Amino acid sequence: MKAVIFAGGRGKRLMPLTNVIPKPMMPISGKPLLRWTLESMRSAGIKDILIVVGYLKEDIMNYFKDGEWLGMNIRYTEQPEPKGTADALKYAKHFIGNDKKFLLVYGDVVFNKELLNDMMSLDYTDKNFLCSWEVDNPENFGVFELKKGRIIRIHEKSKNPPSKKINAGIYLLPNRIFYAIENTFPSERNEYELTDSIQILIDEGDKFFHYPIKGFWSDVGNISVLREVQGVFRKCAE
């Protein structure tokens, strides 16, 4: 299976750190955040990777190069302008080709190393999976509305969220997502949102299920969270 990683964001909430370091390269226990993700993919048998770059792309490309030193095959594509997650993914269409399924991971999330191994053991012949994480403040996140484990709608920062299961930024997607992206309109913030593209497929009857993450997950969205994550990894190494 192939995998795509989003690593082009500017990381405004991590400024001033991201003035000189792209968010996916933030150091966590002696390694860039993105390296933890790649090593998890490698452990799950996923070695063909496309990284969607943008802001400070040279820092990422110069560090990982073609991935041979990691035992992986890494390629890159650039999202010229930050027009949203669906727009970013459309640049991976040629890389995915005719593959029926692929993995997508946001470059600013960290998670337990067993997660991708567990996902790859699933029967995903006619199913798609979006990873979820349970929080006490779901109104600050994209939230899954569920029916018997199946996702029927994704609510973005709702005042009355239908569950505490938030979108964790780790997806097992069908090739049909590229068709949906072509039919996705800009959101209220004038971006092409991947969740809107997924909703198109859900409304057409495609089966999307939430996959609850066990162990550890965090979205490294600001400096405070980054410090917390660094502390967790430091304790695990002791």
C-alpha positions in Angstrom: 0.0 0.0 0.0 1.1 3.6 -0.7 0.9 6.5 1.7 0.5 10.2 1.4 1.7 12.7 4.1 0.6 16.3 4.3 3.6 18.4 5.3 3.1 21.7 3.7 1.4 23.8 6.3 2.9 27.0 7.8 2.1 26.1 11.4 1.1 29.6 12.4 0.2 28.6 16.0 3.7 27.3 16.5 5.3 30.6 15.7 8.0 31.8 16.3 9.4 28.2 16.1 8.0 27.7 12.6 9.7 30.8 11.3 12.8 28.7 10.9 11.6 25.1 11.3 8.6 23.6 9.4 6.0 22.0 11.7 6.6 18.4 10.6 10.3 18.8 11.5 9.7 19.8 15.1 12.0 17.8 17.4 10.5 15.1 19.5 12.8 12.9 21.5 15.8 13.4 19.2 13.9 13.0 15.9 11.7 15.2 13.7 8.0 14.6 14.2 7.7 13.4 10.5 10.4 10.8 11.0 8.3 9.1 13.8 5.4 8.9 11.3 7.6 7.4 8.5 9.1 4.8 10.9 5.6 3.8 11.9 4.7 3.3 8.2 7.8 1.3 7.6 7.0 -1.0 10.5 3.5 -1.5 9.0 5.1 -2.5 5.7 4.3 0.7 3.9 7.4 2.0 2.1 6.2 3.9 -1.0 5.5 7.4 0.3 4.5 10.8 -1.2 5.1 13.8 0.9 3.0 16.9 0.0 5.3 19.9 0.8 5.0 23.6 0.7 6.4 25.9 3.4 10.1 25.5 4.0 10.0 22.4 1.7 13.8 22.3 1.3 14.2 21.5 5.0 12.1 18.4 4.7 13.4 17.3 1.3 17.1 17.7 2.3 16.6 15.7 5.5 14.7 12.7 4.1 16.0 12.8 0.5 14.7 9.8 -1.4 14.2 7.8 1.8 16.7 5.1 0.9 18.5 5.6 4.2 15.3 4.7 6.0 14.6 1.7 3.7 11.8 3.6 2.0 10.9 5.1 -1.3 10.0 8.8 -0.7 8.8 11.2 -3.4 7.6 14.7 -3.1 5.0 17.0 -4.7 4.3 20.6 -3.9 1.0 22.3 -3.2 1.7 25.7 -4.7 -0.8 27.6 -2.6 -2.5 26.7 0.7 -6.0 26.1 -0.6 -7.1 23.4 1.8 -6.6 19.6 2.4 -8.7 18.4 -0.5 -6.6 20.6 -2.8 -3.4 19.2 -1.3 -4.5 15.6 -1.9 -5.3 16.2 -5.5 -1.6 16.5 -6.2 -1.2 12.9 -5.1 -3.6 11.5 -7.8 -0.8 10.5 -10.2 1.2 8.9 -7.4 -1.7 6.7 -6.3 -2.5 5.7 -9.8 -5.0 2.9 -10.0 -4.5 1.6 -6.5 -7.8 1.0 -4.9 -6.8 2.1 -1.4 -4.2 4.3 0.2 -3.2 5.7 3.6 -3.2 9.4 4.3 -1.6 10.9 7.4 -1.5 14.6 8.4 2.1 15.6 9.1 1.4 17.3 12.4 0.0 14.3 14.4 1.9 11.8 16.5 0.5 8.4 17.6 1.5 5.1 19.1 3.6 3.0 16.8 1.3 0.0 16.8 -1.6 2.0 15.2 -0.7 1.5 11.5 0.2 -2.1 12.0 -3.3 -2.7 13.5 -5.0 -0.8 10.6 -3.2 -2.8 8.0 -4.6 -6.0 9.5 -8.2 -4.9 8.9 -10.5 -6.2 6.2 -10.9 -3.0 4.1 -12.1 -4.6 0.9 -15.4 -2.6 0.9 -14.7 -0.3 3.8 -12.8 2.9 4.5 -11.5 4.0 7.9 -11.0 7.3 9.5 -9.1 7.2 12.8 -10.8 8.8 15.8 -9.6 10.0 19.2 -12.0 10.8 22.1 -11.7 14.2 23.8 -13.6 16.2 26.4 -13.8 19.3 24.3 -15.1 18.0 20.9 -16.5 21.4 20.0 -12.9 22.5 19.1 -12.4 19.8 16.5 -14.0 18.0 13.6 -16.3 15.4 15.1 -17.8 12.2 13.7 -21.5 11.6 13.8 -21.8 7.8 14.1 -24.4 5.1 13.5 -23.4 1.6 14.5 -19.7 2.5 14.1 -20.3 3.9 10.6 -19.6 7.6 10.0 -22.7 9.4 8.6 -21.5 13.0 8.9 -18.4 15.0 9.8 -19.1 18.1 11.8 -16.5 20.9 11.9 -16.2 22.7 15.2 -19.9 22.3 16.1 -21.4 24.1 19.1 -23.4 20.9 19.8 -21.1 18.0 18.7 -22.9 14.7 18.2 -20.1 12.7 19.8 -16.7 13.0 21.5 -15.0 11.2 18.6 -12.8 13.6 16.8 -11.1 13.4 13.4 -7.5 12.3 14.1 -6.1 13.0 10.7 -5.2 9.4 9.8 -7.3 7.9 6.9 -7.6 4.8 4.9 -9.2 6.1 1.7 -10.5 4.8 -1.6 -9.3 5.9 -5.0 -12.8 7.4 -5.5 -11.8 10.3 -3.2 -10.1 12.0 -6.3 -13.5 12.0 -8.1 -15.0 13.6 -5.0 -12.3 16.2 -4.8 -13.1 17.3 -8.4 -16.7 17.9 -7.2 -15.8 19.7 -4.0 -16.7 23.4 -3.6 -14.8 25.9 -1.4 -15.9 26.1 2.2 -16.8 29.2 4.1 -13.2 29.9 4.7 -12.6 29.6 0.9 -10.7 26.3 1.2 -11.3 22.9 -0.4 -11.9 20.7 2.6 -11.1 17.0 2.5 -13.9 16.3 4.9 -16.3 17.8 2.4 -15.0 15.4 -0.2 -15.4 12.5 2.1 -18.9 13.6 2.8 -19.7 13.4 -0.9 -18.7 9.7 -0.9 -20.6 9.0 2.3 -23.8 10.6 0.8 -23.3 8.4 -2.2 -23.2 5.2 -0.1 -19.5 4.6 0.4 -18.8 2.9 3.8 -16.7 4.9 6.1 -16.0 3.6 9.7 -14.3 5.3 12.5 -11.2 3.4 13.9 -10.7 4.3 17.6 -7.0 5.0 18.4 -5.7 3.2 21.5 -2.8 4.3 23.5 -1.6 7.7 22.4 -2.4 10.4 19.9 -1.8 14.2 19.7 -2.2 17.0 17.2 0.9 19.1 17.6 -1.0 22.3 17.0 0.7 24.8 19.3 3.8 25.3 21.5 2.1 24.1 24.6 1.0 20.8 23.0 4.4 20.4 21.5 6.0 20.6 25.0 3.5 18.1 26.3 4.3 15.6 23.5 8.0 16.1 24.0 7.5 15.3 27.7 5.5 12.1 27.0 8.2 10.8 24.7 11.0 11.8 27.2 9.3 9.7 29.9 8.8 6.8 27.6 12.6 6.8 26.8 13.6 6.8 30.5 
